[in-house]
Every structure is written in C-alpha cells, then in structure tokens.
Amino acid sequence: MEQRDISILNEDVFTWVFGEKDGLPILQVMLNSFFDYAGTSAVSGLELQESRLGPQKQGEKGSRLDILAKDASGRLIEIEVQTRSQEYFFERSLFYWSRLYSRQLGRGRNYRELHPVICVNILDFPLDARPEWYTKEMTSRSDHFQIHMIELPKLKRVPLKNAEIWATFLETEGRQHEIAARLCAEHEELRAAERRFEEFMAVDGRFFRALVKEKNERDLVGQMEYARKVAMKEGREEGREEGRKEIARNLKHKGADMRLIVETTGLSEADVAAL
C-alpha cells in the first residue's frame, strides 16, 4: 500500500469502498464492530437502497444520503461521512432519520409495520466538548430511534476493541501510511477495505475527480469563515446574503455539485442556478 494524498473518508471514496454491492460484506463487518461497541443488535443480509430522498411536496427540501441499506430484519441503516465541521449537524441527522422513518408507511398502512431507522455518522471533526468518541442517541421506549455519532479526532490511539480498530483505520487510511499499513497487516478484516480503496485509486479518473473535490471542500471551509467574519463585521443581512452568493459562485466555477453548494450556503437550488 503506497502513500496517498486522499483519505478514505472522502465522500466519493467512502461510498465506492463501502456503498456498492461488492462493498456490502465489508460494510456489514464494520457496522457490526460499531454496533457491538454501542450495544446495538448486529446486522445481516444488507441490501442497498435508493439514497436520494426527493421532496414529496413543492418547496420541501430534498436530501442525498451517502449510503442507505436495509438489513434482513427490515431495519434501515443510513451511513453518513462528514469531513468538514458543519453547524447543526445533529439536527441534519435528525432530519434524515425523520424522513426515512416517516416514508416507510403509505396511506392505509398500520404503524406496526414500521421498522427501526439507525443513522450512523462518521465525523472527521469533534462535534462538541464531550470526551466520548462514540455516542448513541436513543429513546428508552423503542429501538426505532438511534443516531450514532463517531467522532474520529477524539479517538485514543490505543485501539483495544474492533470498533476502535475500524475507527482508527478510517481516520488514517490514505493519510497516515504507517498506522494504516500496520493495522491492515495485523487485522485481516481490514484488508478487504484496503483492497477496495486501492481499486478505487486504480480506476481511471475517479481518483483525480475525488482529489479535486476534496481540495474544493477544504477551500470552502476557509471561504465560509471569511464570509462569516465579513458578514458579522458589516452586521447587515444583505452582507450575509452576498457572502453566501459569492461562495456559491466560486463553487459553481470550480464545478462543485449542487448538493454541496445548497447545503453549504443555505441558498435554494433555484437561487444557485440563477447565479
């Protein structure tokens, strides 16, 4: 395994490694390591589901998930990877959960037909000041609501359990060669993911498109911070609005996809298209 300049946490790479048919056995092993750590029942028989949640009525916000799968028991498992800090990320995950849960039933269907929805968020930034690297939000009355937050920067680099080993692999693969290589040499279950990662890099064009996208997202963080400071200094709504539009123009020029522009700036697709 040679040194790479792109992380396995890049959205394009992650969804190719774990979110395609050939990656489902690897995804199942990784999820079960996390679920065992969190006290959630294991998954089996994963099947990929449509990851685009279009609006059901005019004016409703649409969403595109990184990976959505259903297991043999009917549970929906949504996996989201996020490399840049985002305000209200928990609320975003709650929004995804609510969409997935409510869309299970059509007219005339009974509530007993509802299945659990589990949102697993793998974050390359600390969500809050709590020291725990893995937290699970749920309700005591039902297992239908679960939101798992995996905050990789909070990991202690002394992996003892499978979940910590997988999390360390995700944090280091493609960025810290020696650590990732040692983990793969010591743990056979990681090698399949490593092979998928290497296959992605070998596919013509995929690596370079993903690398450009990752650079654009890093640049975006700096642009957002600058725009916020300008808006706060000016103290005017029109200043904040113009800042969002300027970021959208820059991202369009760089070829960023519509989803990234909308989620980052808060503008509507129509507003972005009109720029």
C-alpha positions as CSV (number, residue, x, y, z in Angstrom):
1,M,0.0,0.0,0.0
2,E,1.6,3.3,-1.1
3,Q,1.1,6.7,0.4
4,R,-1.9,8.6,-1.0
5,D,-2.9,12.2,-0.9
6,I,-6.6,11.5,-0.3
7,S,-8.4,10.0,2.6
8,I,-10.8,7.0,2.6
9,L,-13.2,9.5,4.3
10,N,-13.5,11.4,1.0
11,E,-17.2,11.0,0.2
12,D,-16.6,9.6,-3.3
13,V,-14.0,7.1,-2.0
14,F,-16.1,6.1,1.0
15,T,-19.2,5.4,-0.9
16,W,-17.3,3.4,-3.5
17,V,-15.5,1.3,-0.9
18,F,-18.5,0.5,1.3
19,G,-21.6,1.6,-0.6
20,E,-21.6,-0.5,-3.7
21,K,-22.7,-4.2,-4.0
22,D,-19.2,-5.6,-3.7
23,G,-18.5,-3.5,-0.6
24,L,-21.6,-4.6,1.3
25,P,-19.8,-7.5,3.1
26,I,-17.1,-5.1,4.3
27,L,-19.8,-2.6,5.4
28,Q,-21.5,-5.3,7.4
29,V,-18.3,-6.2,9.2
30,M,-17.6,-2.6,10.0
31,L,-21.1,-1.8,11.2
32,N,-21.2,-4.9,13.4
33,S,-18.0,-3.8,15.1
34,F,-19.5,-0.4,15.8
35,F,-22.9,-1.9,16.8
36,D,-21.3,-4.4,19.2
37,Y,-19.4,-1.5,20.8
38,A,-22.7,0.5,21.1
39,G,-24.9,-2.3,22.3
40,T,-27.0,-2.4,19.1
41,S,-28.1,-5.7,17.5
42,A,-25.9,-7.0,14.7
43,V,-26.9,-6.5,11.0
44,S,-27.0,-9.2,8.4
45,G,-28.2,-9.5,4.8
46,L,-27.6,-5.9,3.9
47,E,-29.2,-4.6,0.7
48,L,-28.6,-1.2,-0.8
49,Q,-31.5,1.3,-1.0
50,E,-32.1,4.4,-3.1
51,S,-30.1,7.1,-1.4
52,R,-31.8,10.1,-2.9
53,L,-34.8,11.5,-0.9
54,G,-36.6,13.8,-3.2
55,P,-39.1,16.3,-1.9
56,Q,-42.7,15.0,-1.5
57,K,-44.3,18.4,-2.0
58,Q,-43.4,21.7,-3.5
59,G,-40.9,23.7,-1.6
60,E,-39.8,20.7,0.6
61,K,-36.0,20.2,1.0
62,G,-34.6,17.2,-0.8
63,S,-31.6,15.1,0.5
64,R,-29.0,12.8,-0.8
65,L,-27.6,10.2,1.6
66,D,-24.1,8.8,1.4
67,I,-25.2,5.1,1.9
68,L,-28.6,3.7,2.7
69,A,-29.1,0.0,3.3
70,K,-31.7,-2.4,4.7
71,D,-30.9,-5.5,6.7
72,A,-32.7,-8.8,6.8
73,S,-34.9,-7.7,9.8
74,G,-36.1,-4.6,7.8
75,R,-34.1,-2.0,9.7
76,L,-32.9,0.9,7.6
77,I,-29.3,1.9,8.3
78,E,-28.1,5.3,6.9
79,I,-24.3,5.9,6.9
80,E,-23.0,9.5,6.5
81,V,-19.4,10.5,6.4
82,Q,-18.5,14.2,7.1
83,T,-15.0,15.6,6.8
84,R,-15.7,19.3,7.5
85,S,-17.3,20.8,10.5
86,Q,-20.9,21.8,10.0
87,E,-23.2,23.7,12.3
88,Y,-26.4,21.9,13.4
89,F,-25.0,18.5,12.1
90,F,-27.0,16.6,14.7
91,E,-30.2,18.4,13.5
92,R,-29.3,17.4,10.0
93,S,-29.0,13.7,11.1
94,L,-32.3,14.0,12.9
95,F,-33.9,15.4,9.7
96,Y,-32.6,12.4,7.7
97,W,-33.9,10.0,10.4
98,S,-37.3,11.6,10.4
99,R,-37.5,11.4,6.6
100,L,-36.6,7.8,6.5
101,Y,-38.9,6.8,9.3
102,S,-42.0,8.6,8.1
103,R,-41.6,7.4,4.5
104,Q,-42.0,3.8,5.4
105,L,-45.8,4.0,5.5
106,G,-48.2,4.7,2.7
107,R,-51.8,5.6,3.1
108,G,-53.8,2.9,4.9
109,R,-50.8,1.2,6.3
110,N,-50.5,0.3,10.0
111,Y,-47.9,1.7,12.4
112,R,-46.9,-1.9,13.4
113,E,-45.3,-2.1,10.0
114,L,-42.7,0.5,10.9
115,H,-39.1,-0.7,11.3
116,P,-36.2,0.9,13.2
117,V,-34.0,3.5,11.4
118,I,-30.4,3.8,12.5
119,C,-28.3,6.8,11.4
120,V,-24.5,6.2,11.7
121,N,-22.4,9.4,11.3
122,I,-18.7,9.2,10.9
123,L,-17.2,12.6,11.6
124,D,-13.7,13.8,11.0
125,F,-14.2,16.7,13.5
126,P,-15.2,16.9,17.1
127,L,-19.0,17.6,17.4
128,D,-18.9,19.0,20.9
129,A,-16.8,19.2,24.0
130,R,-17.8,15.8,25.4
131,P,-14.8,13.4,25.6
132,E,-16.5,10.3,24.2
133,W,-15.6,9.3,20.7
134,Y,-18.7,7.2,20.2
135,T,-22.2,8.3,21.4
136,K,-25.6,6.8,20.7
137,E,-28.8,8.8,21.0
138,M,-31.9,6.8,21.5
139,T,-35.2,6.6,23.4
140,S,-35.9,4.1,26.2
141,R,-39.4,3.3,24.9
142,S,-38.3,1.9,21.5
143,D,-35.3,0.8,19.5
144,H,-36.7,2.5,16.4
145,F,-34.8,5.7,17.0
146,Q,-31.0,5.6,17.0
147,I,-28.4,8.2,16.0
148,H,-24.8,7.1,16.3
149,M,-22.0,9.7,16.3
150,I,-18.5,8.6,15.7
151,E,-16.1,11.5,16.3
152,L,-12.7,10.3,14.9
153,P,-10.5,13.1,16.4
154,K,-11.5,12.0,19.9
155,L,-10.1,8.5,19.5
156,K,-7.3,7.5,21.8
157,R,-4.6,5.9,19.7
158,V,-4.7,2.7,21.8
159,P,-7.3,0.5,19.9
160,L,-8.5,-2.3,22.1
161,K,-11.8,-3.3,20.5
162,N,-12.8,-3.9,16.9
163,A,-14.8,-0.7,16.8
164,E,-11.7,1.3,17.8
165,I,-9.6,-0.5,15.3
166,W,-12.0,0.2,12.5
167,A,-12.3,3.9,13.5
168,T,-8.5,4.3,13.6
169,F,-8.3,2.7,10.1
170,L,-10.9,5.1,8.7
171,E,-9.0,8.1,10.3
172,T,-5.6,7.1,8.9
173,E,-6.2,5.2,5.6
174,G,-4.8,7.4,2.8
175,R,-3.3,10.0,5.3
176,Q,-1.1,8.3,7.8
177,H,0.5,5.4,5.9
178,E,2.4,3.7,8.7
179,I,-0.5,3.4,11.0
180,A,-3.0,2.2,8.4
181,A,-0.4,-0.3,7.0
182,R,0.2,-1.7,10.5
183,L,-3.5,-2.1,11.1
184,C,-4.1,-3.9,7.8
185,A,-1.1,-6.2,8.5
186,E,-2.5,-7.1,11.9
187,H,-6.2,-7.4,11.2
188,E,-7.4,-9.4,8.3
189,E,-10.9,-7.9,8.3
190,L,-9.4,-4.5,7.3
191,R,-7.6,-5.9,4.2
192,A,-10.8,-6.2,2.1
193,A,-11.5,-2.5,2.7
194,E,-7.9,-1.7,1.9
195,R,-8.1,-3.6,-1.4
196,R,-11.3,-1.7,-2.3
197,F,-9.5,1.6,-1.6
198,E,-6.6,0.6,-3.9
199,E,-9.1,-0.5,-6.6
200,F,-10.7,2.9,-6.4
201,M,-7.4,4.6,-6.9
202,A,-6.7,2.5,-10.0
203,V,-10.0,3.4,-11.7
204,D,-9.2,6.0,-14.5
205,G,-10.3,9.5,-13.5
206,R,-12.0,8.6,-10.2
207,F,-9.0,9.4,-8.0
208,F,-8.4,12.8,-9.6
209,R,-12.1,13.9,-9.5
210,A,-12.2,12.9,-5.8
211,L,-9.0,14.7,-5.1
212,V,-10.2,17.9,-6.8
213,K,-13.5,17.7,-4.9
214,E,-11.7,17.2,-1.5
215,K,-9.5,20.3,-2.2
216,N,-12.6,22.3,-3.1
217,E,-14.2,21.3,0.2
218,R,-11.1,22.3,2.1
219,D,-11.0,25.7,0.3
220,L,-14.7,26.0,1.1
221,V,-14.1,26.0,4.8
222,G,-11.8,29.0,4.5
223,Q,-14.2,30.8,2.3
224,M,-17.1,30.2,4.7
225,E,-15.1,31.5,7.7
226,Y,-14.1,34.6,5.7
227,A,-17.7,35.3,4.6
228,R,-18.9,34.9,8.2
229,K,-16.4,37.4,9.5
230,V,-17.3,39.9,6.8
231,A,-21.0,39.5,7.5
232,M,-20.5,39.9,11.3
233,K,-18.4,43.0,10.8
234,E,-20.9,44.6,8.4
235,G,-23.8,43.5,10.6
236,R,-26.2,43.6,7.7
237,E,-28.4,40.8,6.3
238,E,-27.5,41.9,2.8
239,G,-23.9,41.4,3.6
240,R,-24.5,37.9,4.8
241,E,-26.7,37.2,1.7
242,E,-24.0,38.5,-0.7
243,G,-21.4,36.4,1.1
244,R,-23.4,33.2,0.5
245,K,-23.9,34.1,-3.1
246,E,-20.2,34.8,-3.6
247,I,-19.3,31.4,-2.2
248,A,-21.9,29.8,-4.4
249,R,-20.4,31.5,-7.5
250,N,-16.9,30.3,-6.6
251,L,-18.1,26.7,-6.0
252,K,-20.0,26.7,-9.3
253,H,-16.9,27.9,-11.1
254,K,-15.0,25.1,-9.5
255,G,-17.5,22.5,-10.7
256,A,-18.9,21.6,-7.2
257,D,-22.2,19.7,-7.3
258,M,-25.5,21.3,-6.5
259,R,-26.0,19.4,-3.2
260,L,-22.7,20.7,-1.8
261,I,-23.5,24.3,-2.8
262,V,-27.0,24.2,-1.4
263,E,-26.0,22.6,1.9
264,T,-23.1,24.9,2.4
265,T,-24.6,28.3,1.6
266,G,-28.3,27.7,2.6
267,L,-29.4,29.0,-0.8
268,S,-32.1,27.2,-2.8
269,E,-31.3,25.3,-6.0
270,A,-33.2,27.9,-7.9
271,D,-31.1,30.7,-6.4
272,V,-27.9,28.9,-7.2
273,A,-28.9,28.1,-10.7
274,A,-29.7,31.8,-11.3
275,L,-26.2,33.0,-10.3
